[in-house]
Amino acid sequence: MRILVMNPNTTVSMTASIRATATAAAAPGTEIIATEPLWGPESIEGHFEGYLSAAAVLDRLATLDTPFDALVMAGFGEPGREGAQELLDVPVLDITESAAQMAMMLGHAYGIVTTLDRAVPQIRDRLLTAGLLQRCAAVRGTGLGVLELERDEERTVEVIIETAREVVRAGAEVICLGCGGMAGLQEKVAAALGLPVVDGVAAAVKFAEAVVGLGLTTSTGRSFAPPRPKVIGCWPLSTHLPLERAQGSACNTEFSAQTSGI
């Protein structure tokens, strides 16, 4: 079995961390392939970057020539999964729903520790759409940006634990790590809390193995039927970019809504 794990941002070091966590969770005989989009934001911390990432991920999937049996989307609370379900004929799992589903098997109420506070509404909306919000006791931000997670692991773990204790006080019996960049930190957090801590990447890999093992995949009967044939201008976008641009070396731009007139 081969599982593709997609980091939704373009930070290669984060892809490596996600790959390591997915590989550690995978059963013997499961091969993990991890990658990231060819273009897009270096981290995702809002709706604007989330929708850019969704398009970049779909672009990458549309041009990837490596076969795989299931896809794990390693963005927490971000859009795009439904598009991938229409595009692909293999099971598609995201770490948000996988983490929450597994947490609900382990306790009555769960909670989520994420990065910035601005991510909280997005995550709550995602859980509401998935029908998983009712048993979520709380979603709390640590105040750490996505890229900050990798700078000082000891400090990152301390802040996650501190925030997780707030979530426990709100009624959570199980904690979910609410960012793919937190992959691999669950054991340290669990040891400090004395409660189950679910890493979404690991949870999604195990669910993917189960779904593939049962011979199941996404239903195409209605909601996730394949896209209807039609002209889509300049799609896939990466095929219209010079190679160096597609690889991100020639078109990195620091975006500012104020300076761009938005």
QUISUL-V57436 format. One record per residue. PHI is phi in whole degrees, 0 to 359 (NA if undefined). PSI is psi in radians with two decimals (* if undefined). NEAR is the number of other ideal C-beta (glycine too) atoms within 10 Angstrom. Layout:
# QUISUL-V57436
phi=PHI psi=PSI near=NEAR
phi=PHI psi=PSI near=NEAR
This chain:
# QUISUL-V57436
phi=NA psi=2.38 near=15
phi=238 psi=2.15 near=14
phi=247 psi=2.22 near=26
phi=269 psi=2.20 near=25
phi=249 psi=2.11 near=30
phi=254 psi=1.95 near=26
phi=286 psi=2.17 near=27
phi=282 psi=-0.20 near=32
phi=254 psi=3.06 near=27
phi=262 psi=0.20 near=20
phi=279 psi=1.91 near=18
phi=295 psi=-0.63 near=13
phi=296 psi=-0.56 near=11
phi=288 psi=-0.64 near=25
phi=301 psi=-0.72 near=20
phi=297 psi=-0.73 near=13
phi=295 psi=-0.73 near=22
phi=296 psi=-0.73 near=28
phi=300 psi=-0.77 near=19
phi=298 psi=-0.74 near=15
phi=293 psi=-0.74 near=25
phi=296 psi=-0.73 near=27
phi=295 psi=-0.72 near=15
phi=296 psi=-0.57 near=14
phi=278 psi=-0.42 near=19
phi=291 psi=2.59 near=19
phi=284 psi=2.76 near=11
phi=304 psi=2.36 near=4
phi=95 psi=-0.20 near=7
phi=266 psi=2.18 near=20
phi=261 psi=2.29 near=12
phi=256 psi=2.20 near=22
phi=246 psi=2.26 near=16
phi=236 psi=2.45 near=23
phi=208 psi=-3.14 near=18
phi=220 psi=2.91 near=24
phi=297 psi=2.78 near=24
phi=279 psi=-0.29 near=21
phi=211 psi=2.94 near=21
phi=124 psi=-3.05 near=21
phi=285 psi=2.63 near=20
phi=286 psi=-0.36 near=16
phi=207 psi=2.86 near=21
phi=238 psi=2.00 near=28
phi=221 psi=0.83 near=18
phi=160 psi=3.04 near=15
phi=295 psi=-0.76 near=14
phi=303 psi=-0.92 near=13
phi=292 psi=-0.54 near=19
phi=295 psi=-0.76 near=19
phi=288 psi=-0.60 near=14
phi=299 psi=-0.78 near=19
phi=297 psi=-0.72 near=27
phi=302 psi=-0.78 near=23
phi=295 psi=-0.71 near=18
phi=294 psi=-0.68 near=22
phi=295 psi=-0.79 near=29
phi=297 psi=-0.65 near=20
phi=299 psi=-0.79 near=21
phi=296 psi=-0.73 near=21
phi=294 psi=-0.61 near=22
phi=289 psi=-0.35 near=16
phi=246 psi=-0.10 near=13
phi=289 psi=2.26 near=15
phi=255 psi=0.24 near=4
phi=264 psi=2.17 near=8
phi=289 psi=2.58 near=9
phi=207 psi=2.80 near=20
phi=260 psi=-0.29 near=18
phi=199 psi=2.72 near=24
phi=241 psi=2.31 near=26
phi=248 psi=2.12 near=28
phi=263 psi=2.02 near=29
phi=265 psi=0.53 near=32
phi=256 psi=2.39 near=24
phi=262 psi=1.95 near=28
phi=83 psi=0.17 near=24
phi=261 psi=2.74 near=27
phi=283 psi=2.94 near=20
phi=122 psi=-0.40 near=22
phi=297 psi=-0.70 near=21
phi=297 psi=-0.65 near=15
phi=297 psi=-0.71 near=17
phi=294 psi=-0.60 near=22
phi=294 psi=-0.60 near=24
phi=287 psi=-0.63 near=16
phi=286 psi=-0.63 near=16
phi=255 psi=2.72 near=20
phi=253 psi=0.38 near=9
phi=239 psi=2.83 near=19
phi=300 psi=2.49 near=21
phi=235 psi=2.16 near=26
phi=234 psi=2.48 near=28
phi=247 psi=2.77 near=27
phi=285 psi=-0.37 near=33
phi=294 psi=-1.01 near=29
phi=293 psi=-0.64 near=22
phi=296 psi=-0.76 near=24
phi=296 psi=-0.80 near=28
phi=294 psi=-0.74 near=26
phi=298 psi=-0.75 near=17
phi=292 psi=-0.69 near=21
phi=298 psi=-0.65 near=26
phi=289 psi=-0.29 near=17
phi=280 psi=-0.22 near=11
phi=249 psi=-0.25 near=13
phi=196 psi=2.89 near=17
phi=291 psi=-0.75 near=11
phi=230 psi=2.51 near=18
phi=237 psi=2.90 near=30
phi=220 psi=2.85 near=27
phi=234 psi=2.34 near=33
phi=250 psi=2.13 near=28
phi=236 psi=-2.76 near=25
phi=268 psi=-1.75 near=26
phi=278 psi=2.69 near=16
phi=298 psi=-0.51 near=12
phi=295 psi=-0.32 near=12
phi=282 psi=-0.30 near=24
phi=299 psi=-0.85 near=18
phi=299 psi=-0.67 near=12
phi=299 psi=-0.78 near=21
phi=294 psi=-0.76 near=24
phi=298 psi=-0.71 near=16
phi=298 psi=-0.71 near=14
phi=296 psi=-0.75 near=21
phi=294 psi=-0.67 near=21
phi=296 psi=-0.79 near=12
phi=299 psi=-0.64 near=12
phi=278 psi=-0.08 near=14
phi=76 psi=0.45 near=9
phi=245 psi=0.03 near=18
phi=283 psi=-0.49 near=15
phi=302 psi=-0.61 near=9
phi=260 psi=0.25 near=18
phi=268 psi=2.02 near=23
phi=287 psi=-0.63 near=20
phi=190 psi=2.65 near=19
phi=235 psi=2.16 near=25
phi=231 psi=2.49 near=21
phi=267 psi=2.53 near=18
phi=276 psi=-0.32 near=25
phi=88 psi=-0.03 near=11
phi=270 psi=2.32 near=21
phi=289 psi=2.80 near=13
phi=303 psi=-0.80 near=24
phi=288 psi=-0.36 near=16
phi=289 psi=-0.40 near=17
phi=301 psi=-0.57 near=25
phi=270 psi=-0.17 near=14
phi=286 psi=-0.68 near=10
phi=213 psi=1.64 near=12
phi=299 psi=-0.69 near=12
phi=299 psi=-0.80 near=8
phi=294 psi=-0.70 near=12
phi=300 psi=-0.80 near=19
phi=297 psi=-0.73 near=17
phi=301 psi=-0.79 near=15
phi=291 psi=-0.68 near=17
phi=298 psi=-0.77 near=28
phi=297 psi=-0.79 near=20
phi=301 psi=-0.77 near=13
phi=290 psi=-0.66 near=23
phi=298 psi=-0.61 near=25
phi=296 psi=-0.60 near=17
phi=296 psi=-0.72 near=14
phi=293 psi=-0.66 near=24
phi=296 psi=-0.72 near=19
phi=297 psi=-0.44 near=11
phi=280 psi=-0.09 near=14
phi=119 psi=0.00 near=14
phi=287 psi=2.42 near=28
phi=253 psi=-0.26 near=16
phi=223 psi=2.47 near=27
phi=249 psi=2.38 near=29
phi=251 psi=2.37 near=31
phi=279 psi=2.04 near=27
phi=265 psi=0.77 near=28
phi=193 psi=2.41 near=30
phi=299 psi=-0.46 near=31
phi=289 psi=-0.18 near=28
phi=268 psi=0.05 near=28
phi=306 psi=2.34 near=26
phi=94 psi=-0.07 near=18
phi=262 psi=-0.01 near=22
phi=297 psi=-0.64 near=22
phi=293 psi=-0.72 near=10
phi=294 psi=-0.70 near=17
phi=292 psi=-0.75 near=21
phi=298 psi=-0.68 near=18
phi=297 psi=-0.65 near=11
phi=285 psi=-0.60 near=16
phi=271 psi=-0.51 near=18
phi=72 psi=0.44 near=7
phi=226 psi=2.79 near=19
phi=295 psi=2.40 near=17
phi=234 psi=2.16 near=25
phi=257 psi=2.19 near=26
phi=267 psi=2.19 near=28
phi=296 psi=-0.60 near=33
phi=296 psi=-0.85 near=31
phi=297 psi=-0.75 near=23
phi=298 psi=-0.76 near=26
phi=295 psi=-0.65 near=30
phi=297 psi=-0.78 near=28
phi=293 psi=-0.68 near=17
phi=295 psi=-0.69 near=20
phi=298 psi=-0.75 near=27
phi=299 psi=-0.70 near=20
phi=293 psi=-0.79 near=14
phi=296 psi=-0.80 near=18
phi=295 psi=-0.72 near=19
phi=299 psi=-0.51 near=12
phi=272 psi=0.01 near=9
phi=73 psi=0.46 near=6
phi=255 psi=2.81 near=10
phi=204 psi=3.14 near=17
phi=298 psi=2.40 near=20
phi=288 psi=2.34 near=10
phi=253 psi=0.28 near=12
phi=290 psi=-0.44 near=7
phi=205 psi=-1.43 near=6
phi=300 psi=-0.67 near=10
phi=245 psi=0.62 near=18
phi=297 psi=2.63 near=12
phi=303 psi=2.62 near=11
phi=303 psi=2.47 near=9
phi=289 psi=2.48 near=6
phi=299 psi=2.24 near=6
phi=194 psi=2.88 near=5
phi=282 psi=2.25 near=5
phi=238 psi=1.93 near=10
phi=300 psi=2.29 near=6
phi=57 psi=0.56 near=8
phi=248 psi=2.38 near=13
phi=288 psi=2.48 near=16
phi=300 psi=-0.70 near=18
phi=297 psi=-0.43 near=18
phi=285 psi=-0.20 near=12
phi=257 psi=0.03 near=11
phi=258 psi=2.54 near=18
phi=303 psi=2.62 near=10
phi=307 psi=-0.77 near=10
phi=294 psi=-0.51 near=10
phi=287 psi=-0.76 near=15
phi=300 psi=-0.53 near=20
phi=275 psi=-0.02 near=14
phi=86 psi=0.11 near=17
phi=270 psi=-0.28 near=10
phi=242 psi=-0.07 near=11
phi=229 psi=0.38 near=12
phi=290 psi=2.20 near=10
phi=227 psi=2.31 near=6
phi=276 psi=2.07 near=6
phi=269 psi=2.43 near=11
phi=222 psi=2.12 near=9
phi=297 psi=-0.60 near=8
phi=291 psi=-0.82 near=6
phi=285 psi=-0.35 near=8
phi=271 psi=-0.08 near=8
phi=86 psi=0.12 near=6
phi=276 psi=* near=8
